[in-house]
Amino acid sequence: MPQTRARQTRINNAKNSAPKVPGDTCPSIDYVQDTLSQISDRTSDAWVDKQIAVANGVLEYVRESNEELRLSSHYWYEKYKSIV
């Protein structure tokens, strides 16, 4: 029983000192994309549409990167738990 308690203590100490994983940023990204869509709807400027397309591409990259970061964090946490 003491080994289990010591193991759990090590896991808890590591969790408490670990940097925070970003929360779900998708709602914020969706909000910005909706705003860009509204801007696009109010103009007929091709240059603006191209810039909005670029911005949306960057936002999708951020969305995917954040998801990968969360998945990586979960993966390494599970690996850590299996070793400790």
PyMOL Python script that loads the backbone (N, CA, C, O; Angstrom):
from pymol import cmd

cmd.read_pdbstr("""\
ATOM      1  N   MET A   1       0.803  -1.202   0.000  1.00  0.00           N
ATOM      2  CA  MET A   1       0.000   0.000   0.000  1.00  0.00           C
ATOM      3  C   MET A   1       0.850   1.273   0.000  1.00  0.00           C
ATOM      4  O   MET A   1       0.498   2.223  -0.698  1.00  0.00           O
ATOM      5  N   PRO A   2       1.973   1.334   0.765  1.00  0.00           N
ATOM      6  CA  PRO A   2       2.791   2.546   0.758  1.00  0.00           C
ATOM      7  C   PRO A   2       3.346   2.889  -0.622  1.00  0.00           C
ATOM      8  O   PRO A   2       3.488   4.066  -0.951  1.00  0.00           O
ATOM      9  N   GLN A   3       3.666   1.862  -1.445  1.00  0.00           N
ATOM     10  CA  GLN A   3       4.177   2.147  -2.791  1.00  0.00           C
ATOM     11  C   GLN A   3       3.121   2.849  -3.635  1.00  0.00           C
ATOM     12  O   GLN A   3       3.440   3.774  -4.383  1.00  0.00           O
ATOM     13  N   THR A   4       1.876   2.420  -3.522  1.00  0.00           N
ATOM     14  CA  THR A   4       0.787   3.039  -4.273  1.00  0.00           C
ATOM     15  C   THR A   4       0.616   4.489  -3.843  1.00  0.00           C
ATOM     16  O   THR A   4       0.427   5.367  -4.685  1.00  0.00           O
ATOM     17  N   ARG A   5       0.679   4.744  -2.564  1.00  0.00           N
ATOM     18  CA  ARG A   5       0.539   6.099  -2.045  1.00  0.00           C
ATOM     19  C   ARG A   5       1.705   6.973  -2.520  1.00  0.00           C
ATOM     20  O   ARG A   5       1.499   8.122  -2.911  1.00  0.00           O
ATOM     21  N   ALA A   6       2.919   6.436  -2.488  1.00  0.00           N
ATOM     22  CA  ALA A   6       4.095   7.185  -2.938  1.00  0.00           C
ATOM     23  C   ALA A   6       3.997   7.480  -4.433  1.00  0.00           C
ATOM     24  O   ALA A   6       4.338   8.575  -4.880  1.00  0.00           O
ATOM     25  N   ARG A   7       3.533   6.504  -5.194  1.00  0.00           N
ATOM     26  CA  ARG A   7       3.360   6.696  -6.646  1.00  0.00           C
ATOM     27  C   ARG A   7       2.355   7.806  -6.912  1.00  0.00           C
ATOM     28  O   ARG A   7       2.597   8.690  -7.734  1.00  0.00           O
ATOM     29  N   GLN A   8       1.222   7.758  -6.208  1.00  0.00           N
ATOM     30  CA  GLN A   8       0.196   8.780  -6.401  1.00  0.00           C
ATOM     31  C   GLN A   8       0.708  10.155  -5.975  1.00  0.00           C
ATOM     32  O   GLN A   8       0.376  11.162  -6.600  1.00  0.00           O
ATOM     33  N   THR A   9       1.506  10.199  -4.928  1.00  0.00           N
ATOM     34  CA  THR A   9       2.093  11.464  -4.482  1.00  0.00           C
ATOM     35  C   THR A   9       3.005  12.040  -5.559  1.00  0.00           C
ATOM     36  O   THR A   9       2.959  13.239  -5.834  1.00  0.00           O
ATOM     37  N   ARG A  10       3.836  11.193  -6.172  1.00  0.00           N
ATOM     38  CA  ARG A  10       4.725  11.660  -7.247  1.00  0.00           C
ATOM     39  C   ARG A  10       3.909  12.185  -8.433  1.00  0.00           C
ATOM     40  O   ARG A  10       4.241  13.220  -9.011  1.00  0.00           O
ATOM     41  N   ILE A  11       2.845  11.468  -8.791  1.00  0.00           N
ATOM     42  CA  ILE A  11       1.992  11.919  -9.898  1.00  0.00           C
ATOM     43  C   ILE A  11       1.346  13.257  -9.559  1.00  0.00           C
ATOM     44  O   ILE A  11       1.334  14.172 -10.383  1.00  0.00           O
ATOM     45  N   ASN A  12       0.809  13.370  -8.350  1.00  0.00           N
ATOM     46  CA  ASN A  12       0.164  14.628  -7.949  1.00  0.00           C
ATOM     47  C   ASN A  12       1.156  15.784  -7.922  1.00  0.00           C
ATOM     48  O   ASN A  12       0.824  16.890  -8.347  1.00  0.00           O
ATOM     49  N   ASN A  13       2.366  15.546  -7.429  1.00  0.00           N
ATOM     50  CA  ASN A  13       3.387  16.602  -7.401  1.00  0.00           C
ATOM     51  C   ASN A  13       3.745  17.040  -8.821  1.00  0.00           C
ATOM     52  O   ASN A  13       3.901  18.233  -9.084  1.00  0.00           O
ATOM     53  N   ALA A  14       3.874  16.080  -9.731  1.00  0.00           N
ATOM     54  CA  ALA A  14       4.191  16.416 -11.113  1.00  0.00           C
ATOM     55  C   ALA A  14       3.053  17.207 -11.749  1.00  0.00           C
ATOM     56  O   ALA A  14       3.301  18.182 -12.459  1.00  0.00           O
ATOM     57  N   LYS A  15       1.827  16.804 -11.507  1.00  0.00           N
ATOM     58  CA  LYS A  15       0.667  17.519 -12.055  1.00  0.00           C
ATOM     59  C   LYS A  15       0.619  18.955 -11.539  1.00  0.00           C
ATOM     60  O   LYS A  15       0.347  19.884 -12.300  1.00  0.00           O
ATOM     61  N   ASN A  16       0.881  19.132 -10.256  1.00  0.00           N
ATOM     62  CA  ASN A  16       0.806  20.469  -9.659  1.00  0.00           C
ATOM     63  C   ASN A  16       1.889  21.405 -10.165  1.00  0.00           C
ATOM     64  O   ASN A  16       1.691  22.619 -10.212  1.00  0.00           O
ATOM     65  N   SER A  17       3.034  20.850 -10.544  1.00  0.00           N
ATOM     66  CA  SER A  17       4.125  21.713 -11.011  1.00  0.00           C
ATOM     67  C   SER A  17       4.174  21.830 -12.536  1.00  0.00           C
ATOM     68  O   SER A  17       4.990  22.577 -13.076  1.00  0.00           O
ATOM     69  N   ALA A  18       3.308  21.099 -13.225  1.00  0.00           N
ATOM     70  CA  ALA A  18       3.313  21.117 -14.692  1.00  0.00           C
ATOM     71  C   ALA A  18       2.684  22.409 -15.226  1.00  0.00           C
ATOM     72  O   ALA A  18       1.785  22.971 -14.601  1.00  0.00           O
ATOM     73  N   PRO A  19       3.163  22.873 -16.382  1.00  0.00           N
ATOM     74  CA  PRO A  19       2.512  24.036 -17.000  1.00  0.00           C
ATOM     75  C   PRO A  19       1.107  23.657 -17.444  1.00  0.00           C
ATOM     76  O   PRO A  19       0.825  22.492 -17.721  1.00  0.00           O
ATOM     77  N   LYS A  20       0.244  24.637 -17.508  1.00  0.00           N
ATOM     78  CA  LYS A  20      -1.143  24.398 -17.881  1.00  0.00           C
ATOM     79  C   LYS A  20      -1.257  24.133 -19.375  1.00  0.00           C
ATOM     80  O   LYS A  20      -0.528  24.708 -20.183  1.00  0.00           O
ATOM     81  N   VAL A  21      -2.182  23.255 -19.723  1.00  0.00           N
ATOM     82  CA  VAL A  21      -2.486  22.969 -21.123  1.00  0.00           C
ATOM     83  C   VAL A  21      -3.546  23.978 -21.566  1.00  0.00           C
ATOM     84  O   VAL A  21      -4.501  24.231 -20.833  1.00  0.00           O
ATOM     85  N   PRO A  22      -3.385  24.555 -22.757  1.00  0.00           N
ATOM     86  CA  PRO A  22      -4.380  25.533 -23.199  1.00  0.00           C
ATOM     87  C   PRO A  22      -5.775  24.914 -23.238  1.00  0.00           C
ATOM     88  O   PRO A  22      -5.945  23.740 -23.566  1.00  0.00           O
ATOM     89  N   GLY A  23      -6.746  25.717 -22.904  1.00  0.00           N
ATOM     90  CA  GLY A  23      -8.125  25.274 -22.990  1.00  0.00           C
ATOM     91  C   GLY A  23      -8.585  25.230 -24.444  1.00  0.00           C
ATOM     92  O   GLY A  23      -7.809  25.473 -25.368  1.00  0.00           O
ATOM     93  N   ASP A  24      -9.838  24.920 -24.620  1.00  0.00           N
ATOM     94  CA  ASP A  24     -10.421  24.842 -25.953  1.00  0.00           C
ATOM     95  C   ASP A  24     -10.520  26.245 -26.542  1.00  0.00           C
ATOM     96  O   ASP A  24     -11.296  27.071 -26.060  1.00  0.00           O
ATOM     97  N   THR A  25      -9.747  26.510 -27.569  1.00  0.00           N
ATOM     98  CA  THR A  25      -9.737  27.826 -28.210  1.00  0.00           C
ATOM     99  C   THR A  25     -10.691  27.898 -29.391  1.00  0.00           C
ATOM    100  O   THR A  25     -10.844  28.959 -29.997  1.00  0.00           O
ATOM    101  N   CYS A  26     -11.338  26.781 -29.729  1.00  0.00           N
ATOM    102  CA  CYS A  26     -12.208  26.751 -30.901  1.00  0.00           C
ATOM    103  C   CYS A  26     -13.314  27.807 -30.869  1.00  0.00           C
ATOM    104  O   CYS A  26     -13.560  28.434 -31.899  1.00  0.00           O
ATOM    105  N   PRO A  27     -13.994  28.039 -29.740  1.00  0.00           N
ATOM    106  CA  PRO A  27     -15.021  29.078 -29.743  1.00  0.00           C
ATOM    107  C   PRO A  27     -14.470  30.468 -30.078  1.00  0.00           C
ATOM    108  O   PRO A  27     -15.131  31.245 -30.767  1.00  0.00           O
ATOM    109  N   SER A  28     -13.287  30.780 -29.605  1.00  0.00           N
ATOM    110  CA  SER A  28     -12.677  32.082 -29.917  1.00  0.00           C
ATOM    111  C   SER A  28     -12.309  32.167 -31.391  1.00  0.00           C
ATOM    112  O   SER A  28     -12.515  33.198 -32.031  1.00  0.00           O
ATOM    113  N   ILE A  29     -11.765  31.082 -31.922  1.00  0.00           N
ATOM    114  CA  ILE A  29     -11.417  31.046 -33.346  1.00  0.00           C
ATOM    115  C   ILE A  29     -12.676  31.166 -34.183  1.00  0.00           C
ATOM    116  O   ILE A  29     -12.696  31.899 -35.172  1.00  0.00           O
ATOM    117  N   ASP A  30     -13.733  30.450 -33.796  1.00  0.00           N
ATOM    118  CA  ASP A  30     -15.001  30.540 -34.524  1.00  0.00           C
ATOM    119  C   ASP A  30     -15.550  31.963 -34.513  1.00  0.00           C
ATOM    120  O   ASP A  30     -16.062  32.442 -35.525  1.00  0.00           O
ATOM    121  N   TYR A  31     -15.441  32.636 -33.369  1.00  0.00           N
ATOM    122  CA  TYR A  31     -15.927  34.018 -33.253  1.00  0.00           C
ATOM    123  C   TYR A  31     -15.185  34.941 -34.225  1.00  0.00           C
ATOM    124  O   TYR A  31     -15.804  35.745 -34.922  1.00  0.00           O
ATOM    125  N   VAL A  32     -13.870  34.820 -34.266  1.00  0.00           N
ATOM    126  CA  VAL A  32     -13.078  35.658 -35.175  1.00  0.00           C
ATOM    127  C   VAL A  32     -13.435  35.337 -36.623  1.00  0.00           C
ATOM    128  O   VAL A  32     -13.555  36.246 -37.445  1.00  0.00           O
ATOM    129  N   GLN A  33     -13.603  34.067 -36.943  1.00  0.00           N
ATOM    130  CA  GLN A  33     -13.966  33.692 -38.312  1.00  0.00           C
ATOM    131  C   GLN A  33     -15.357  34.218 -38.681  1.00  0.00           C
ATOM    132  O   GLN A  33     -15.573  34.637 -39.819  1.00  0.00           O
ATOM    133  N   ASP A  34     -16.285  34.201 -37.750  1.00  0.00           N
ATOM    134  CA  ASP A  34     -17.605  34.780 -38.010  1.00  0.00           C
ATOM    135  C   ASP A  34     -17.505  36.279 -38.274  1.00  0.00           C
ATOM    136  O   ASP A  34     -18.163  36.808 -39.170  1.00  0.00           O
ATOM    137  N   THR A  35     -16.676  36.954 -37.485  1.00  0.00           N
ATOM    138  CA  THR A  35     -16.475  38.388 -37.687  1.00  0.00           C
ATOM    139  C   THR A  35     -15.863  38.661 -39.059  1.00  0.00           C
ATOM    140  O   THR A  35     -16.286  39.585 -39.754  1.00  0.00           O
ATOM    141  N   LEU A  36     -14.879  37.868 -39.449  1.00  0.00           N
ATOM    142  CA  LEU A  36     -14.268  38.030 -40.772  1.00  0.00           C
ATOM    143  C   LEU A  36     -15.291  37.775 -41.883  1.00  0.00           C
ATOM    144  O   LEU A  36     -15.276  38.448 -42.914  1.00  0.00           O
ATOM    145  N   SER A  37     -16.158  36.821 -41.670  1.00  0.00           N
ATOM    146  CA  SER A  37     -17.201  36.525 -42.649  1.00  0.00           C
ATOM    147  C   SER A  37     -18.152  37.717 -42.799  1.00  0.00           C
ATOM    148  O   SER A  37     -18.572  38.045 -43.909  1.00  0.00           O
ATOM    149  N   GLN A  38     -18.483  38.348 -41.697  1.00  0.00           N
ATOM    150  CA  GLN A  38     -19.345  39.532 -41.745  1.00  0.00           C
ATOM    151  C   GLN A  38     -18.660  40.671 -42.502  1.00  0.00           C
ATOM    152  O   GLN A  38     -19.303  41.387 -43.269  1.00  0.00           O
ATOM    153  N   ILE A  39     -17.378  40.830 -42.287  1.00  0.00           N
ATOM    154  CA  ILE A  39     -16.622  41.860 -43.014  1.00  0.00           C
ATOM    155  C   ILE A  39     -16.636  41.550 -44.504  1.00  0.00           C
ATOM    156  O   ILE A  39     -16.851  42.437 -45.330  1.00  0.00           O
ATOM    157  N   SER A  40     -16.409  40.301 -44.836  1.00  0.00           N
ATOM    158  CA  SER A  40     -16.402  39.883 -46.237  1.00  0.00           C
ATOM    159  C   SER A  40     -17.758  40.127 -46.890  1.00  0.00           C
ATOM    160  O   SER A  40     -17.829  40.543 -48.046  1.00  0.00           O
ATOM    161  N   ASP A  41     -18.831  39.867 -46.149  1.00  0.00           N
ATOM    162  CA  ASP A  41     -20.182  40.067 -46.682  1.00  0.00           C
ATOM    163  C   ASP A  41     -20.485  41.542 -46.959  1.00  0.00           C
ATOM    164  O   ASP A  41     -21.345  41.853 -47.783  1.00  0.00           O
ATOM    165  N   ARG A  42     -19.797  42.434 -46.289  1.00  0.00           N
ATOM    166  CA  ARG A  42     -20.069  43.877 -46.406  1.00  0.00           C
ATOM    167  C   ARG A  42     -19.190  44.575 -47.442  1.00  0.00           C
ATOM    168  O   ARG A  42     -19.310  45.782 -47.651  1.00  0.00           O
ATOM    169  N   THR A  43     -18.316  43.823 -48.080  1.00  0.00           N
ATOM    170  CA  THR A  43     -17.431  44.436 -49.073  1.00  0.00           C
ATOM    171  C   THR A  43     -17.364  43.563 -50.316  1.00  0.00           C
ATOM    172  O   THR A  43     -17.588  42.353 -50.266  1.00  0.00           O
ATOM    173  N   SER A  44     -17.052  44.202 -51.416  1.00  0.00           N
ATOM    174  CA  SER A  44     -16.882  43.439 -52.665  1.00  0.00           C
ATOM    175  C   SER A  44     -15.435  43.548 -53.151  1.00  0.00           C
ATOM    176  O   SER A  44     -15.152  43.357 -54.333  1.00  0.00           O
ATOM    177  N   ASP A  45     -14.548  43.849 -52.246  1.00  0.00           N
ATOM    178  CA  ASP A  45     -13.135  44.026 -52.557  1.00  0.00           C
ATOM    179  C   ASP A  45     -12.438  42.658 -52.593  1.00  0.00           C
ATOM    180  O   ASP A  45     -12.403  41.950 -51.586  1.00  0.00           O
ATOM    181  N   ALA A  46     -11.895  42.298 -53.738  1.00  0.00           N
ATOM    182  CA  ALA A  46     -11.226  41.002 -53.890  1.00  0.00           C
ATOM    183  C   ALA A  46      -9.998  40.897 -52.990  1.00  0.00           C
ATOM    184  O   ALA A  46      -9.695  39.822 -52.473  1.00  0.00           O
ATOM    185  N   TRP A  47      -9.292  42.010 -52.802  1.00  0.00           N
ATOM    186  CA  TRP A  47      -8.113  42.005 -51.938  1.00  0.00           C
ATOM    187  C   TRP A  47      -8.500  41.668 -50.503  1.00  0.00           C
ATOM    188  O   TRP A  47      -7.811  40.893 -49.841  1.00  0.00           O
ATOM    189  N   VAL A  48      -9.596  42.244 -50.020  1.00  0.00           N
ATOM    190  CA  VAL A  48     -10.072  41.968 -48.666  1.00  0.00           C
ATOM    191  C   VAL A  48     -10.422  40.484 -48.542  1.00  0.00           C
ATOM    192  O   VAL A  48     -10.083  39.843 -47.547  1.00  0.00           O
ATOM    193  N   ASP A  49     -11.094  39.949 -49.545  1.00  0.00           N
ATOM    194  CA  ASP A  49     -11.456  38.530 -49.517  1.00  0.00           C
ATOM    195  C   ASP A  49     -10.216  37.635 -49.463  1.00  0.00           C
ATOM    196  O   ASP A  49     -10.208  36.619 -48.767  1.00  0.00           O
ATOM    197  N   LYS A  50      -9.183  38.010 -50.191  1.00  0.00           N
ATOM    198  CA  LYS A  50      -7.944  37.226 -50.160  1.00  0.00           C
ATOM    199  C   LYS A  50      -7.285  37.287 -48.781  1.00  0.00           C
ATOM    200  O   LYS A  50      -6.790  36.279 -48.276  1.00  0.00           O
ATOM    201  N   GLN A  51      -7.285  38.464 -48.186  1.00  0.00           N
ATOM    202  CA  GLN A  51      -6.684  38.618 -46.854  1.00  0.00           C
ATOM    203  C   GLN A  51      -7.475  37.828 -45.810  1.00  0.00           C
ATOM    204  O   GLN A  51      -6.897  37.232 -44.902  1.00  0.00           O
ATOM    205  N   ILE A  52      -8.794  37.830 -45.948  1.00  0.00           N
ATOM    206  CA  ILE A  52      -9.629  37.065 -45.025  1.00  0.00           C
ATOM    207  C   ILE A  52      -9.362  35.572 -45.189  1.00  0.00           C
ATOM    208  O   ILE A  52      -9.318  34.838 -44.202  1.00  0.00           O
ATOM    209  N   ALA A  53      -9.186  35.127 -46.412  1.00  0.00           N
ATOM    210  CA  ALA A  53      -8.867  33.713 -46.657  1.00  0.00           C
ATOM    211  C   ALA A  53      -7.537  33.343 -46.002  1.00  0.00           C
ATOM    212  O   ALA A  53      -7.412  32.264 -45.424  1.00  0.00           O
ATOM    213  N   VAL A  54      -6.554  34.222 -46.087  1.00  0.00           N
ATOM    214  CA  VAL A  54      -5.254  33.980 -45.449  1.00  0.00           C
ATOM    215  C   VAL A  54      -5.432  33.922 -43.927  1.00  0.00           C
ATOM    216  O   VAL A  54      -4.902  33.028 -43.269  1.00  0.00           O
ATOM    217  N   ALA A  55      -6.179  34.879 -43.379  1.00  0.00           N
ATOM    218  CA  ALA A  55      -6.406  34.903 -41.935  1.00  0.00           C
ATOM    219  C   ALA A  55      -7.118  33.631 -41.478  1.00  0.00           C
ATOM    220  O   ALA A  55      -6.764  33.059 -40.447  1.00  0.00           O
ATOM    221  N   ASN A  56      -8.112  33.189 -42.233  1.00  0.00           N
ATOM    222  CA  ASN A  56      -8.823  31.960 -41.881  1.00  0.00           C
ATOM    223  C   ASN A  56      -7.890  30.751 -41.936  1.00  0.00           C
ATOM    224  O   ASN A  56      -8.002  29.846 -41.109  1.00  0.00           O
ATOM    225  N   GLY A  57      -6.989  30.731 -42.884  1.00  0.00           N
ATOM    226  CA  GLY A  57      -6.006  29.649 -42.953  1.00  0.00           C
ATOM    227  C   GLY A  57      -5.115  29.611 -41.719  1.00  0.00           C
ATOM    228  O   GLY A  57      -4.823  28.541 -41.184  1.00  0.00           O
ATOM    229  N   VAL A  58      -4.690  30.778 -41.277  1.00  0.00           N
ATOM    230  CA  VAL A  58      -3.848  30.860 -40.076  1.00  0.00           C
ATOM    231  C   VAL A  58      -4.646  30.424 -38.846  1.00  0.00           C
ATOM    232  O   VAL A  58      -4.127  29.707 -37.990  1.00  0.00           O
ATOM    233  N   LEU A  59      -5.892  30.849 -38.758  1.00  0.00           N
ATOM    234  CA  LEU A  59      -6.720  30.455 -37.622  1.00  0.00           C
ATOM    235  C   LEU A  59      -6.944  28.942 -37.580  1.00  0.00           C
ATOM    236  O   LEU A  59      -6.959  28.347 -36.502  1.00  0.00           O
ATOM    237  N   GLU A  60      -7.115  28.331 -38.724  1.00  0.00           N
ATOM    238  CA  GLU A  60      -7.270  26.871 -38.773  1.00  0.00           C
ATOM    239  C   GLU A  60      -5.980  26.170 -38.349  1.00  0.00           C
ATOM    240  O   GLU A  60      -6.016  25.125 -37.699  1.00  0.00           O
ATOM    241  N   TYR A  61      -4.840  26.757 -38.723  1.00  0.00           N
ATOM    242  CA  TYR A  61      -3.550  26.215 -38.282  1.00  0.00           C
ATOM    243  C   TYR A  61      -3.443  26.283 -36.751  1.00  0.00           C
ATOM    244  O   TYR A  61      -2.997  25.330 -36.111  1.00  0.00           O
ATOM    245  N   VAL A  62      -3.852  27.408 -36.178  1.00  0.00           N
ATOM    246  CA  VAL A  62      -3.817  27.559 -34.719  1.00  0.00           C
ATOM    247  C   VAL A  62      -4.752  26.542 -34.064  1.00  0.00           C
ATOM    248  O   VAL A  62      -4.403  25.934 -33.052  1.00  0.00           O
ATOM    249  N   ARG A  63      -5.940  26.359 -34.643  1.00  0.00           N
ATOM    250  CA  ARG A  63      -6.892  25.395 -34.101  1.00  0.00           C
ATOM    251  C   ARG A  63      -6.284  23.989 -34.083  1.00  0.00           C
ATOM    252  O   ARG A  63      -6.342  23.296 -33.067  1.00  0.00           O
ATOM    253  N   GLU A  64      -5.705  23.578 -35.200  1.00  0.00           N
ATOM    254  CA  GLU A  64      -5.102  22.248 -35.302  1.00  0.00           C
ATOM    255  C   GLU A  64      -3.899  22.097 -34.377  1.00  0.00           C
ATOM    256  O   GLU A  64      -3.716  21.048 -33.760  1.00  0.00           O
ATOM    257  N   SER A  65      -3.083  23.137 -34.282  1.00  0.00           N
ATOM    258  CA  SER A  65      -1.909  23.090 -33.405  1.00  0.00           C
ATOM    259  C   SER A  65      -2.313  22.953 -31.949  1.00  0.00           C
ATOM    260  O   SER A  65      -1.699  22.191 -31.202  1.00  0.00           O
ATOM    261  N   ASN A  66      -3.338  23.682 -31.541  1.00  0.00           N
ATOM    262  CA  ASN A  66      -3.795  23.585 -30.156  1.00  0.00           C
ATOM    263  C   ASN A  66      -4.348  22.196 -29.852  1.00  0.00           C
ATOM    264  O   ASN A  66      -4.126  21.661 -28.766  1.00  0.00           O
ATOM    265  N   GLU A  67      -5.060  21.618 -30.799  1.00  0.00           N
ATOM    266  CA  GLU A  67      -5.575  20.262 -30.606  1.00  0.00           C
ATOM    267  C   GLU A  67      -4.424  19.259 -30.484  1.00  0.00           C
ATOM    268  O   GLU A  67      -4.454  18.369 -29.634  1.00  0.00           O
ATOM    269  N   GLU A  68      -3.418  19.411 -31.336  1.00  0.00           N
ATOM    270  CA  GLU A  68      -2.252  18.523 -31.262  1.00  0.00           C
ATOM    271  C   GLU A  68      -1.530  18.682 -29.925  1.00  0.00           C
ATOM    272  O   GLU A  68      -1.050  17.701 -29.358  1.00  0.00           O
ATOM    273  N   LEU A  69      -1.453  19.897 -29.430  1.00  0.00           N
ATOM    274  CA  LEU A  69      -0.809  20.148 -28.138  1.00  0.00           C
ATOM    275  C   LEU A  69      -1.572  19.459 -27.012  1.00  0.00           C
ATOM    276  O   LEU A  69      -0.968  18.849 -26.129  1.00  0.00           O
ATOM    277  N   ARG A  70      -2.894  19.557 -27.044  1.00  0.00           N
ATOM    278  CA  ARG A  70      -3.684  18.881 -26.013  1.00  0.00           C
ATOM    279  C   ARG A  70      -3.516  17.360 -26.096  1.00  0.00           C
ATOM    280  O   ARG A  70      -3.374  16.694 -25.071  1.00  0.00           O
ATOM    281  N   LEU A  71      -3.531  16.815 -27.311  1.00  0.00           N
ATOM    282  CA  LEU A  71      -3.358  15.374 -27.479  1.00  0.00           C
ATOM    283  C   LEU A  71      -1.967  14.927 -27.029  1.00  0.00           C
ATOM    284  O   LEU A  71      -1.825  13.881 -26.396  1.00  0.00           O
ATOM    285  N   SER A  72      -0.958  15.706 -27.351  1.00  0.00           N
ATOM    286  CA  SER A  72       0.413  15.386 -26.945  1.00  0.00           C
ATOM    287  C   SER A  72       0.534  15.418 -25.423  1.00  0.00           C
ATOM    288  O   SER A  72       1.164  14.546 -24.825  1.00  0.00           O
ATOM    289  N   SER A  73      -0.063  16.408 -24.816  1.00  0.00           N
ATOM    290  CA  SER A  73      -0.016  16.512 -23.364  1.00  0.00           C
ATOM    291  C   SER A  73      -0.665  15.291 -22.722  1.00  0.00           C
ATOM    292  O   SER A  73      -0.131  14.729 -21.765  1.00  0.00           O
ATOM    293  N   HIS A  74      -1.799  14.886 -23.243  1.00  0.00           N
ATOM    294  CA  HIS A  74      -2.484  13.704 -22.709  1.00  0.00           C
ATOM    295  C   HIS A  74      -1.624  12.454 -22.906  1.00  0.00           C
ATOM    296  O   HIS A  74      -1.502  11.635 -21.995  1.00  0.00           O
ATOM    297  N   TYR A  75      -1.036  12.308 -24.077  1.00  0.00           N
ATOM    298  CA  TYR A  75      -0.183  11.152 -24.366  1.00  0.00           C
ATOM    299  C   TYR A  75       0.958  11.063 -23.355  1.00  0.00           C
ATOM    300  O   TYR A  75       1.181  10.010 -22.759  1.00  0.00           O
ATOM    301  N   TRP A  76       1.676  12.165 -23.162  1.00  0.00           N
ATOM    302  CA  TRP A  76       2.837  12.124 -22.284  1.00  0.00           C
ATOM    303  C   TRP A  76       2.438  11.962 -20.823  1.00  0.00           C
ATOM    304  O   TRP A  76       3.172  11.357 -20.042  1.00  0.00           O
ATOM    305  N   TYR A  77       1.298  12.491 -20.456  1.00  0.00           N
ATOM    306  CA  TYR A  77       0.817  12.289 -19.091  1.00  0.00           C
ATOM    307  C   TYR A  77       0.528  10.811 -18.849  1.00  0.00           C
ATOM    308  O   TYR A  77       0.888  10.270 -17.804  1.00  0.00           O
ATOM    309  N   GLU A  78      -0.120  10.158 -19.810  1.00  0.00           N
ATOM    310  CA  GLU A  78      -0.401   8.723 -19.665  1.00  0.00           C
ATOM    311  C   GLU A  78       0.900   7.916 -19.626  1.00  0.00           C
ATOM    312  O   GLU A  78       1.015   6.971 -18.845  1.00  0.00           O
ATOM    313  N   LYS A  79       1.877   8.278 -20.457  1.00  0.00           N
ATOM    314  CA  LYS A  79       3.175   7.590 -20.429  1.00  0.00           C
ATOM    315  C   LYS A  79       3.840   7.763 -19.070  1.00  0.00           C
ATOM    316  O   LYS A  79       4.366   6.811 -18.494  1.00  0.00           O
ATOM    317  N   TYR A  80       3.807   8.980 -18.574  1.00  0.00           N
ATOM    318  CA  TYR A  80       4.403   9.269 -17.259  1.00  0.00           C
ATOM    319  C   TYR A  80       3.757   8.403 -16.178  1.00  0.00           C
ATOM    320  O   TYR A  80       4.450   7.800 -15.359  1.00  0.00           O
ATOM    321  N   LYS A  81       2.425   8.347 -16.184  1.00  0.00           N
ATOM    322  CA  LYS A  81       1.718   7.556 -15.178  1.00  0.00           C
ATOM    323  C   LYS A  81       2.094   6.077 -15.262  1.00  0.00           C
ATOM    324  O   LYS A  81       2.193   5.400 -14.239  1.00  0.00           O
ATOM    325  N   SER A  82       2.301   5.582 -16.475  1.00  0.00           N
ATOM    326  CA  SER A  82       2.632   4.161 -16.603  1.00  0.00           C
ATOM    327  C   SER A  82       4.052   3.861 -16.116  1.00  0.00           C
ATOM    328  O   SER A  82       4.338   2.734 -15.712  1.00  0.00           O
ATOM    329  N   ILE A  83       4.929   4.839 -16.148  1.00  0.00           N
ATOM    330  CA  ILE A  83       6.310   4.644 -15.714  1.00  0.00           C
ATOM    331  C   ILE A  83       6.444   4.842 -14.209  1.00  0.00           C
ATOM    332  O   ILE A  83       7.167   4.101 -13.542  1.00  0.00           O
ATOM    333  N   VAL A  84       5.766   5.816 -13.690  1.00  0.00           N
ATOM    334  CA  VAL A  84       5.849   6.109 -12.246  1.00  0.00           C
ATOM    335  C   VAL A  84       5.178   4.999 -11.534  1.00  0.00           C
ATOM    336  O   VAL A  84       5.110   5.006 -10.305  1.00  0.00           O
TER     337      VAL A  84
END
""", "prot")
cmd.dss("prot")
cmd.show_as("cartoon", "prot")
cmd.util.cbc("prot")
cmd.orient("prot")
